[in-house]
Amino acid sequence: MQKVRACLDEYNGMKVDSMGKAGGLAFLWRKEVTCTFRSTSVHHMDFNIHGIEVSWRVTGFYGWPAMSDRHLSWELLRLLCSQETDPWLCIGDFNEILYANEMKGGNCPQWQMTNFMEVVDDCGLRDIDFEGYEFTYDNGQQDEYNRQSRIDRAMVSQAWMDMFPRAKLLHLDREWSDHAPIMVILDRGEHEEKHRTKLFRFEQEETFWRQRSRALWLRDRYRNTTYFYRKASQKKKKNCISRLVTDDGRSHVGTEAVSKVAIEYFKGLFTSCRPTGFEDTLTVIDGRVTEEMNAPLREDYSEEEFIAALNQMHPLKAPGLDGINVLFYQTYWHIVGNSVIQMVLDILRGAPILDNLNKTLIVLIPKKKAPDKIVDFGL
């Protein structure tokens, strides 16, 4: 540790010695950062970080490696949680997995995972979504003797997630160790918000958060409360699909990989196999639509039908790819109405449709808790 600090003059640091070849903790921070020591042991290091605008708590954690001692890890976590705390980040090697799919080439008793889940729930912690290879530990053996698992992770309180809503965890490449380094990227989202190009801003901030949170019982003129913001942030986190598992058992992590899986799935789902030979089957099926019923369905489209349909739509749901929702058209119909009606009626009457108008957003609705396959989502 002394050699490491000698190479990093701009850092302060503390360490806990290893137990033989196992364990050992070190905590380094830049000298311009104000850091307050809380407590330490051979299994944890606990500090408060004080920034210009925010203060929060970080705990480096090393879980007991022996299965028979695993309960000691959970007792320590509960003890740390019981202490008065700022928004909390707990990161490290927990020597345990939360879910069965976090292990490859082995198995973990359900009761072990349940014990871990219970302490995580008791402490009000949640995972930071990760990017990179899904397993952080590899025993280095080959073929059927290889064991991989995700025992290194970063978990945070809701208050910490509210402070850093765009934080993410990176699983870096392993080099000389059997563990992959993990790195938390802190992002409060302020830079992105300041520089984001806004197409329109014709509603107040409260209306924006009302749409984000889907708390439709709130109305304009209510001020943006902490609850309101938290509800929106929780829904965004819940709606995020950070990983999908394909039929071959492979796990695809990150926005690009997940998007590719979804696109390929829906291409196959919505591509016709061009079936033939079904005419004979149709001839023996009794018709249910009479000529009288079919007559109004075959009538030409009218402007009145279009306006009636527009007014029946919810003003704040289902924005398009351009971010504009129905409220815009309902509010500014006296300006854009004639052009929109003419374009739509031309298309309905057979005119070619512009390529961009044929694109849409597919909303995936989970069919079960913690979905991890594309078939676990409905439209």
C-alpha positions as a Markdown table, in Angstrom:
| # | Residue | x | y | z |
|---|---|---|---|---|
| 1 | Met | 0.0 | 0.0 | 0.0 |
| 2 | Gln | 2.8 | 2.4 | 0.8 |
| 3 | Lys | 4.3 | 1.8 | -2.7 |
| 4 | Val | 0.9 | 2.5 | -4.3 |
| 5 | Arg | 0.6 | 5.7 | -2.3 |
| 6 | Ala | 4.1 | 6.8 | -3.3 |
| 7 | Cys | 3.0 | 6.5 | -6.9 |
| 8 | Leu | -0.1 | 8.5 | -6.3 |
| 9 | Asp | 0.9 | 11.8 | -4.7 |
| 10 | Glu | -2.5 | 13.4 | -5.3 |
| 11 | Tyr | -4.3 | 10.8 | -3.2 |
| 12 | Asn | -4.8 | 10.2 | 0.5 |
| 13 | Gly | -5.5 | 6.7 | 1.7 |
| 14 | Met | -6.1 | 4.1 | 4.4 |
| 15 | Lys | -5.7 | 0.3 | 4.4 |
| 16 | Val | -6.7 | -2.9 | 6.2 |
| 17 | Asp | -4.1 | -5.7 | 6.0 |
| 18 | Ser | -5.1 | -8.9 | 4.3 |
| 19 | Met | -5.6 | -12.2 | 6.1 |
| 20 | Gly | -2.9 | -14.3 | 4.4 |
| 21 | Lys | -3.7 | -14.3 | 0.7 |
| 22 | Ala | -7.4 | -13.4 | 1.3 |
| 23 | Gly | -9.1 | -10.1 | 2.0 |
| 24 | Gly | -7.3 | -6.8 | 2.5 |
| 25 | Leu | -9.0 | -3.4 | 1.9 |
| 26 | Ala | -7.7 | 0.0 | 0.7 |
| 27 | Phe | -9.5 | 3.3 | 0.4 |
| 28 | Leu | -8.0 | 6.1 | -1.7 |
| 29 | Trp | -9.4 | 9.6 | -2.3 |
| 30 | Arg | -8.1 | 12.7 | -4.0 |
| 31 | Lys | -6.6 | 15.3 | -1.6 |
| 32 | Glu | -9.1 | 18.0 | -2.7 |
| 33 | Val | -12.0 | 15.7 | -1.6 |
| 34 | Thr | -13.1 | 16.1 | 2.0 |
| 35 | Cys | -13.5 | 12.6 | 3.5 |
| 36 | Thr | -14.5 | 11.7 | 7.0 |
| 37 | Phe | -13.6 | 8.3 | 8.5 |
| 38 | Arg | -16.5 | 6.4 | 10.2 |
| 39 | Ser | -15.3 | 2.9 | 11.0 |
| 40 | Thr | -13.3 | -0.1 | 9.8 |
| 41 | Ser | -12.7 | -3.8 | 10.3 |
| 42 | Val | -11.1 | -6.6 | 8.3 |
| 43 | His | -14.4 | -6.8 | 6.4 |
| 44 | His | -15.3 | -3.2 | 5.8 |
| 45 | Met | -14.2 | 0.5 | 5.5 |
| 46 | Asp | -16.8 | 3.2 | 6.1 |
| 47 | Phe | -16.5 | 6.9 | 5.1 |
| 48 | Asn | -18.5 | 10.0 | 4.5 |
| 49 | Ile | -17.8 | 12.1 | 1.4 |
| 50 | His | -18.4 | 15.8 | 1.6 |
| 51 | Gly | -18.9 | 17.7 | -1.6 |
| 52 | Ile | -19.7 | 21.3 | -2.4 |
| 53 | Glu | -23.4 | 20.6 | -2.9 |
| 54 | Val | -23.8 | 17.0 | -1.7 |
| 55 | Ser | -22.7 | 14.7 | 1.0 |
| 56 | Trp | -23.0 | 10.9 | 1.0 |
| 57 | Arg | -21.7 | 7.7 | 2.6 |
| 58 | Val | -19.5 | 5.0 | 1.0 |
| 59 | Thr | -18.7 | 1.6 | 2.4 |
| 60 | Gly | -16.2 | -0.8 | 1.0 |
| 61 | Phe | -17.3 | -4.3 | 1.9 |
| 62 | Tyr | -15.6 | -7.7 | 1.9 |
| 63 | Gly | -17.9 | -10.6 | 2.8 |
| 64 | Trp | -16.8 | -13.7 | 4.7 |
| 65 | Pro | -15.7 | -16.2 | 2.1 |
| 66 | Ala | -16.7 | -19.4 | 4.1 |
| 67 | Met | -20.3 | -20.4 | 3.6 |
| 68 | Ser | -20.6 | -21.2 | 7.3 |
| 69 | Asp | -19.6 | -17.6 | 8.2 |
| 70 | Arg | -21.9 | -15.9 | 5.7 |
| 71 | His | -24.3 | -14.9 | 8.4 |
| 72 | Leu | -21.6 | -12.7 | 9.8 |
| 73 | Ser | -21.6 | -10.7 | 6.6 |
| 74 | Trp | -25.3 | -10.0 | 6.9 |
| 75 | Glu | -25.0 | -9.1 | 10.6 |
| 76 | Leu | -22.3 | -6.6 | 9.7 |
| 77 | Leu | -24.4 | -5.1 | 6.9 |
| 78 | Arg | -27.4 | -4.7 | 9.2 |
| 79 | Leu | -25.2 | -3.1 | 11.8 |
| 80 | Leu | -23.8 | -0.6 | 9.3 |
| 81 | Cys | -27.4 | 0.2 | 8.1 |
| 82 | Ser | -28.6 | 0.8 | 11.6 |
| 83 | Gln | -26.1 | 3.7 | 12.1 |
| 84 | Glu | -27.2 | 7.2 | 11.2 |
| 85 | Thr | -26.4 | 7.6 | 7.5 |
| 86 | Asp | -26.3 | 9.9 | 4.6 |
| 87 | Pro | -27.3 | 8.6 | 1.1 |
| 88 | Trp | -25.4 | 5.3 | 1.0 |
| 89 | Leu | -23.2 | 3.5 | -1.5 |
| 90 | Cys | -22.1 | 0.0 | -0.5 |
| 91 | Ile | -19.6 | -1.6 | -2.9 |
| 92 | Gly | -17.3 | -4.6 | -2.8 |
| 93 | Asp | -16.9 | -8.4 | -2.8 |
| 94 | Phe | -19.9 | -9.9 | -1.0 |
| 95 | Asn | -18.9 | -13.5 | -1.7 |
| 96 | Glu | -22.5 | -14.3 | -2.5 |
| 97 | Ile | -25.0 | -14.0 | -5.4 |
| 98 | Leu | -28.5 | -12.7 | -5.3 |
| 99 | Tyr | -30.0 | -14.7 | -8.2 |
| 100 | Ala | -29.4 | -18.1 | -9.6 |
| 101 | Asn | -28.5 | -16.7 | -13.1 |
| 102 | Glu | -25.6 | -14.9 | -11.5 |
| 103 | Met | -23.6 | -18.1 | -11.4 |
| 104 | Lys | -22.3 | -20.2 | -14.3 |
| 105 | Gly | -20.9 | -23.7 | -14.0 |
| 106 | Gly | -22.3 | -24.4 | -10.5 |
| 107 | Asn | -25.3 | -23.8 | -8.2 |
| 108 | Cys | -26.1 | -22.0 | -5.1 |
| 109 | Pro | -28.6 | -23.1 | -2.5 |
| 110 | Gln | -31.8 | -21.1 | -2.6 |
| 111 | Trp | -31.6 | -20.4 | 1.2 |
| 112 | Gln | -28.2 | -18.7 | 0.7 |
| 113 | Met | -29.6 | -16.3 | -1.9 |
| 114 | Thr | -32.7 | -15.7 | 0.2 |
| 115 | Asn | -30.6 | -14.7 | 3.2 |
| 116 | Phe | -28.8 | -12.2 | 1.0 |
| 117 | Met | -32.0 | -10.9 | -0.5 |
| 118 | Glu | -33.5 | -10.4 | 3.0 |
| 119 | Val | -30.6 | -8.3 | 4.2 |
| 120 | Val | -30.6 | -6.2 | 1.1 |
| 121 | Asp | -34.3 | -5.6 | 1.5 |
| 122 | Asp | -33.9 | -4.8 | 5.2 |
| 123 | Cys | -31.2 | -2.3 | 4.5 |
| 124 | Gly | -33.2 | -0.6 | 1.7 |
| 125 | Leu | -30.5 | -1.2 | -0.8 |
| 126 | Arg | -30.7 | -1.8 | -4.6 |
| 127 | Asp | -28.3 | -2.7 | -7.3 |
| 128 | Ile | -26.8 | -0.1 | -9.7 |
| 129 | Asp | -27.3 | -1.4 | -13.2 |
| 130 | Phe | -24.1 | -2.7 | -14.7 |
| 131 | Glu | -22.5 | -2.7 | -18.1 |
| 132 | Gly | -19.9 | -5.2 | -19.2 |
| 133 | Tyr | -19.4 | -9.0 | -18.8 |
| 134 | Glu | -22.0 | -10.3 | -16.4 |
| 135 | Phe | -19.7 | -12.3 | -14.1 |
| 136 | Thr | -17.0 | -10.7 | -12.0 |
| 137 | Tyr | -15.3 | -13.8 | -10.6 |
| 138 | Asp | -13.7 | -16.6 | -12.5 |
| 139 | Asn | -11.9 | -19.6 | -10.8 |
| 140 | Gly | -9.5 | -19.8 | -13.8 |
| 141 | Gln | -10.2 | -23.5 | -14.5 |
| 142 | Gln | -11.3 | -24.9 | -17.8 |
| 143 | Asp | -14.3 | -26.7 | -19.3 |
| 144 | Glu | -16.6 | -28.4 | -16.8 |
| 145 | Tyr | -14.4 | -27.3 | -13.9 |
| 146 | Asn | -14.8 | -23.6 | -14.7 |
| 147 | Arg | -16.9 | -21.6 | -12.2 |
| 148 | Gln | -18.0 | -18.0 | -12.8 |
| 149 | Ser | -20.3 | -15.7 | -10.7 |
| 150 | Arg | -21.3 | -12.2 | -10.0 |
| 151 | Ile | -20.2 | -11.7 | -6.3 |
| 152 | Asp | -18.9 | -8.2 | -6.7 |
| 153 | Arg | -21.5 | -5.4 | -6.9 |
| 154 | Ala | -22.5 | -1.9 | -5.9 |
| 155 | Met | -25.7 | -1.3 | -4.0 |
| 156 | Val | -27.2 | 2.0 | -3.0 |
| 157 | Ser | -30.0 | 3.5 | -1.0 |
| 158 | Gln | -32.9 | 5.3 | -2.7 |
| 159 | Ala | -31.6 | 8.6 | -1.4 |
| 160 | Trp | -28.2 | 8.0 | -3.1 |
| 161 | Met | -29.9 | 7.0 | -6.3 |
| 162 | Asp | -32.0 | 10.2 | -6.2 |
| 163 | Met | -28.7 | 12.1 | -5.8 |
| 164 | Phe | -27.0 | 10.3 | -8.8 |
| 165 | Pro | -30.0 | 9.2 | -11.0 |
| 166 | Arg | -27.8 | 8.3 | -14.0 |
| 167 | Ala | -25.1 | 6.5 | -12.1 |
| 168 | Lys | -23.9 | 3.2 | -13.6 |
| 169 | Leu | -21.6 | 0.4 | -12.7 |
| 170 | Leu | -18.9 | -0.8 | -15.1 |
| 171 | His | -17.5 | -4.4 | -15.0 |
| 172 | Leu | -14.0 | -3.9 | -16.3 |
| 173 | Asp | -11.8 | -6.6 | -17.8 |
| 174 | Arg | -9.9 | -9.0 | -15.6 |
| 175 | Glu | -6.2 | -9.1 | -16.0 |
| 176 | Trp | -4.1 | -10.7 | -13.3 |
| 177 | Ser | -6.8 | -11.3 | -10.7 |
| 178 | Asp | -9.6 | -13.8 | -10.5 |
| 179 | His | -11.9 | -10.9 | -9.9 |
| 180 | Ala | -12.9 | -8.2 | -12.4 |
| 181 | Pro | -12.5 | -4.6 | -11.2 |
| 182 | Ile | -15.8 | -2.8 | -10.9 |
| 183 | Met | -16.2 | 1.0 | -11.1 |
| 184 | Val | -19.1 | 3.3 | -10.3 |
| 185 | Ile | -19.6 | 6.3 | -12.6 |
| 186 | Leu | -21.2 | 9.1 | -10.8 |
| 187 | Asp | -23.6 | 11.2 | -12.9 |
| 188 | Arg | -26.1 | 13.6 | -11.4 |
| 189 | Gly | -27.5 | 14.4 | -14.9 |
| 190 | Glu | -27.0 | 18.1 | -14.6 |
| 191 | His | -24.7 | 18.5 | -17.7 |
| 192 | Glu | -27.0 | 16.5 | -19.9 |
| 193 | Glu | -30.1 | 18.5 | -18.8 |
| 194 | Lys | -28.4 | 21.8 | -19.4 |
| 195 | His | -27.3 | 21.0 | -22.9 |
| 196 | Arg | -30.2 | 18.9 | -24.1 |
| 197 | Thr | -32.0 | 20.4 | -27.1 |
| 198 | Lys | -35.6 | 21.0 | -26.4 |
| 199 | Leu | -38.1 | 20.7 | -29.2 |
| 200 | Phe | -40.9 | 22.5 | -27.4 |
| 201 | Arg | -41.5 | 23.9 | -23.9 |
| 202 | Phe | -45.1 | 24.8 | -23.8 |
| 203 | Glu | -46.0 | 23.3 | -20.4 |
| 204 | Gln | -44.8 | 24.0 | -16.9 |
| 205 | Glu | -42.3 | 21.8 | -15.2 |
| 206 | Glu | -45.0 | 20.2 | -13.0 |
| 207 | Thr | -46.7 | 18.9 | -16.2 |
| 208 | Phe | -43.4 | 17.3 | -17.4 |
| 209 | Trp | -43.0 | 15.4 | -14.1 |
| 210 | Arg | -46.7 | 14.5 | -14.1 |
| 211 | Gln | -46.2 | 12.8 | -17.4 |
| 212 | Arg | -43.0 | 11.1 | -16.3 |
| 213 | Ser | -44.4 | 9.7 | -13.1 |
| 214 | Arg | -47.9 | 8.8 | -14.6 |
| 215 | Ala | -49.4 | 10.1 | -11.3 |
| 216 | Leu | -52.4 | 11.2 | -13.3 |
| 217 | Trp | -54.4 | 12.3 | -10.3 |
| 218 | Leu | -52.1 | 15.3 | -9.9 |
| 219 | Arg | -53.0 | 18.4 | -11.7 |
| 220 | Asp | -51.3 | 21.6 | -12.9 |
| 221 | Arg | -50.4 | 24.2 | -10.3 |
| 222 | Tyr | -49.2 | 21.5 | -7.8 |
| 223 | Arg | -45.6 | 22.1 | -7.1 |
| 224 | Asn | -42.9 | 19.5 | -7.9 |
| 225 | Thr | -42.4 | 17.7 | -4.6 |
| 226 | Thr | -39.7 | 15.2 | -3.5 |
| 227 | Tyr | -42.3 | 12.5 | -3.7 |
| 228 | Phe | -43.2 | 13.5 | -7.2 |
| 229 | Tyr | -39.6 | 13.4 | -8.4 |
| 230 | Arg | -38.9 | 10.1 | -6.6 |
| 231 | Lys | -41.9 | 8.4 | -8.1 |
| 232 | Ala | -40.8 | 9.4 | -11.6 |
| 233 | Ser | -37.3 | 8.2 | -10.9 |
| 234 | Gln | -38.4 | 4.9 | -9.5 |
| 235 | Lys | -40.6 | 4.3 | -12.6 |
| 236 | Lys | -37.8 | 5.1 | -14.9 |
| 237 | Lys | -35.5 | 2.7 | -13.1 |
| 238 | Lys | -38.2 | 0.0 | -13.2 |
| 239 | Asn | -38.8 | 0.5 | -16.9 |
| 240 | Cys | -35.1 | 0.2 | -17.8 |
| 241 | Ile | -34.2 | -3.1 | -19.4 |
| 242 | Ser | -30.5 | -3.5 | -18.8 |
| 243 | Arg | -30.1 | -7.2 | -19.6 |
| 244 | Leu | -31.7 | -9.9 | -21.8 |
| 245 | Val | -31.0 | -13.6 | -22.0 |
| 246 | Thr | -31.5 | -15.3 | -25.4 |
| 247 | Asp | -32.6 | -18.9 | -26.0 |
| 248 | Asp | -29.1 | -20.1 | -26.2 |
| 249 | Gly | -28.5 | -19.0 | -22.6 |
| 250 | Arg | -26.3 | -16.1 | -23.5 |
| 251 | Ser | -26.7 | -12.9 | -21.5 |
| 252 | His | -26.7 | -9.6 | -23.4 |
| 253 | Val | -25.9 | -6.5 | -21.2 |
| 254 | Gly | -26.1 | -2.8 | -22.1 |
| 255 | Thr | -28.3 | -0.7 | -24.3 |
| 256 | Glu | -26.8 | -1.7 | -27.6 |
| 257 | Ala | -26.8 | -5.4 | -26.9 |
| 258 | Val | -30.4 | -5.4 | -25.5 |
| 259 | Ser | -31.7 | -3.3 | -28.4 |
| 260 | Lys | -30.2 | -5.8 | -30.9 |
| 261 | Val | -31.9 | -8.7 | -29.2 |
| 262 | Ala | -35.3 | -6.9 | -29.2 |
| 263 | Ile | -35.0 | -5.8 | -32.8 |
| 264 | Glu | -34.1 | -9.3 | -34.1 |
| 265 | Tyr | -37.0 | -10.8 | -32.1 |
| 266 | Phe | -39.6 | -8.4 | -33.5 |
| 267 | Lys | -38.3 | -8.6 | -37.0 |
| 268 | Gly | -39.0 | -12.3 | -36.8 |
| 269 | Leu | -42.3 | -11.8 | -35.1 |
| 270 | Phe | -43.7 | -9.3 | -37.6 |
| 271 | Thr | -42.2 | -10.7 | -40.8 |
| 272 | Ser | -44.6 | -12.7 | -42.9 |
| 273 | Cys | -43.7 | -16.3 | -43.9 |
| 274 | Arg | -46.0 | -15.7 | -46.9 |
| 275 | Pro | -48.3 | -18.7 | -46.4 |
| 276 | Thr | -50.2 | -20.2 | -49.4 |
| 277 | Gly | -53.0 | -22.6 | -50.0 |
| 278 | Phe | -55.4 | -21.3 | -47.4 |
| 279 | Glu | -58.1 | -20.3 | -49.9 |
| 280 | Asp | -59.9 | -23.6 | -49.7 |
| 281 | Thr | -60.1 | -23.3 | -45.9 |
| 282 | Leu | -61.7 | -19.8 | -46.1 |
| 283 | Thr | -64.4 | -21.1 | -48.4 |
| 284 | Val | -65.9 | -23.3 | -45.7 |
| 285 | Ile | -65.9 | -20.6 | -43.0 |
| 286 | Asp | -69.2 | -18.8 | -42.6 |
| 287 | Gly | -69.1 | -15.1 | -43.0 |
| 288 | Arg | -70.0 | -12.9 | -40.0 |
| 289 | Val | -69.9 | -9.4 | -41.5 |
| 290 | Thr | -73.0 | -8.6 | -43.5 |
| 291 | Glu | -73.2 | -6.1 | -46.4 |
| 292 | Glu | -75.1 | -3.7 | -44.1 |
| 293 | Met | -72.3 | -3.9 | -41.6 |
| 294 | Asn | -69.6 | -3.6 | -44.2 |
| 295 | Ala | -71.1 | -0.5 | -45.9 |
| 296 | Pro | -70.1 | 2.1 | -43.3 |
| 297 | Leu | -66.6 | 0.5 | -43.0 |
| 298 | Arg | -66.0 | 1.0 | -46.7 |
| 299 | Glu | -67.0 | 4.7 | -46.7 |
| 300 | Asp | -64.3 | 7.3 | -47.4 |
| 301 | Tyr | -62.5 | 8.8 | -44.5 |
| 302 | Ser | -63.6 | 12.2 | -43.3 |
| 303 | Glu | -62.1 | 15.1 | -41.5 |
| 304 | Glu | -64.7 | 14.8 | -38.7 |
| 305 | Glu | -63.7 | 11.3 | -37.9 |
| 306 | Phe | -60.1 | 12.3 | -37.6 |
| 307 | Ile | -60.8 | 15.2 | -35.2 |
| 308 | Ala | -63.1 | 13.0 | -33.1 |
| 309 | Ala | -60.4 | 10.4 | -32.7 |
| 310 | Leu | -57.8 | 13.0 | -31.8 |
| 311 | Asn | -60.0 | 14.4 | -29.0 |
| 312 | Gln | -60.6 | 11.0 | -27.6 |
| 313 | Met | -56.8 | 10.4 | -27.0 |
| 314 | His | -55.2 | 11.1 | -23.7 |
| 315 | Pro | -53.2 | 14.3 | -23.9 |
| 316 | Leu | -50.2 | 13.2 | -22.0 |
| 317 | Lys | -49.7 | 9.5 | -23.1 |
| 318 | Ala | -47.7 | 7.9 | -25.9 |
| 319 | Pro | -45.4 | 10.6 | -27.4 |
| 320 | Gly | -43.9 | 9.9 | -30.8 |
| 321 | Leu | -40.3 | 9.6 | -31.7 |
| 322 | Asp | -40.0 | 13.4 | -31.9 |
| 323 | Gly | -41.2 | 13.7 | -28.2 |
| 324 | Ile | -44.4 | 15.5 | -29.1 |
| 325 | Asn | -47.5 | 14.1 | -27.5 |
| 326 | Val | -51.2 | 14.5 | -28.2 |
| 327 | Leu | -51.5 | 17.6 | -26.0 |
| 328 | Phe | -49.4 | 19.6 | -28.5 |
| 329 | Tyr | -51.8 | 18.9 | -31.4 |
| 330 | Gln | -54.9 | 19.5 | -29.2 |
| 331 | Thr | -53.5 | 22.8 | -28.0 |
| 332 | Tyr | -52.2 | 24.1 | -31.3 |
| 333 | Trp | -54.7 | 22.5 | -33.7 |
| 334 | His | -55.7 | 25.9 | -35.1 |
| 335 | Ile | -52.1 | 26.2 | -36.4 |
| 336 | Val | -51.2 | 22.7 | -37.6 |
| 337 | Gly | -54.6 | 21.1 | -38.1 |
| 338 | Asn | -55.1 | 21.6 | -41.8 |
| 339 | Ser | -51.7 | 20.3 | -42.8 |
| 340 | Val | -51.9 | 17.3 | -40.5 |
| 341 | Ile | -55.4 | 16.3 | -41.7 |
| 342 | Gln | -54.5 | 16.7 | -45.4 |
| 343 | Met | -51.4 | 14.5 | -45.0 |
| 344 | Val | -53.2 | 11.8 | -43.0 |
| 345 | Leu | -56.2 | 11.7 | -45.4 |
| 346 | Asp | -53.9 | 11.4 | -48.4 |
| 347 | Ile | -52.2 | 8.4 | -46.8 |
| 348 | Leu | -55.4 | 6.7 | -45.9 |
| 349 | Arg | -56.7 | 7.2 | -49.5 |
| 350 | Gly | -53.6 | 5.4 | -50.9 |
| 351 | Ala | -50.8 | 8.0 | -51.1 |
| 352 | Pro | -47.3 | 6.7 | -50.3 |
| 353 | Ile | -46.4 | 7.0 | -46.6 |
| 354 | Leu | -43.2 | 8.7 | -45.6 |
| 355 | Asp | -40.6 | 6.3 | -44.2 |
| 356 | Asn | -40.2 | 8.3 | -40.9 |
| 357 | Leu | -44.0 | 8.2 | -40.3 |
| 358 | Asn | -44.0 | 4.4 | -40.4 |
| 359 | Lys | -41.6 | 4.2 | -37.4 |
| 360 | Thr | -42.9 | 3.9 | -33.9 |
| 361 | Leu | -41.9 | 3.2 | -30.3 |
| 362 | Ile | -42.5 | -0.3 | -29.0 |
| 363 | Val | -43.4 | -0.3 | -25.3 |
| 364 | Leu | -42.5 | -3.6 | -23.6 |
| 365 | Ile | -44.7 | -4.5 | -20.6 |
| 366 | Pro | -43.3 | -7.0 | -18.1 |
| 367 | Lys | -45.4 | -10.2 | -17.7 |
| 368 | Lys | -43.6 | -11.2 | -14.5 |
| 369 | Lys | -41.3 | -9.8 | -11.8 |
| 370 | Ala | -37.6 | -9.5 | -12.8 |
| 371 | Pro | -38.1 | -10.4 | -16.5 |
| 372 | Asp | -34.9 | -11.4 | -18.2 |
| 373 | Lys | -36.0 | -12.8 | -21.6 |
| 374 | Ile | -37.7 | -11.0 | -24.4 |
| 375 | Val | -40.7 | -13.4 | -24.2 |
| 376 | Asp | -41.2 | -12.2 | -20.6 |
| 377 | Phe | -42.5 | -8.9 | -22.1 |
| 378 | Gly | -45.8 | -8.1 | -23.8 |
| 379 | Leu | -46.7 | -5.2 | -26.1 |
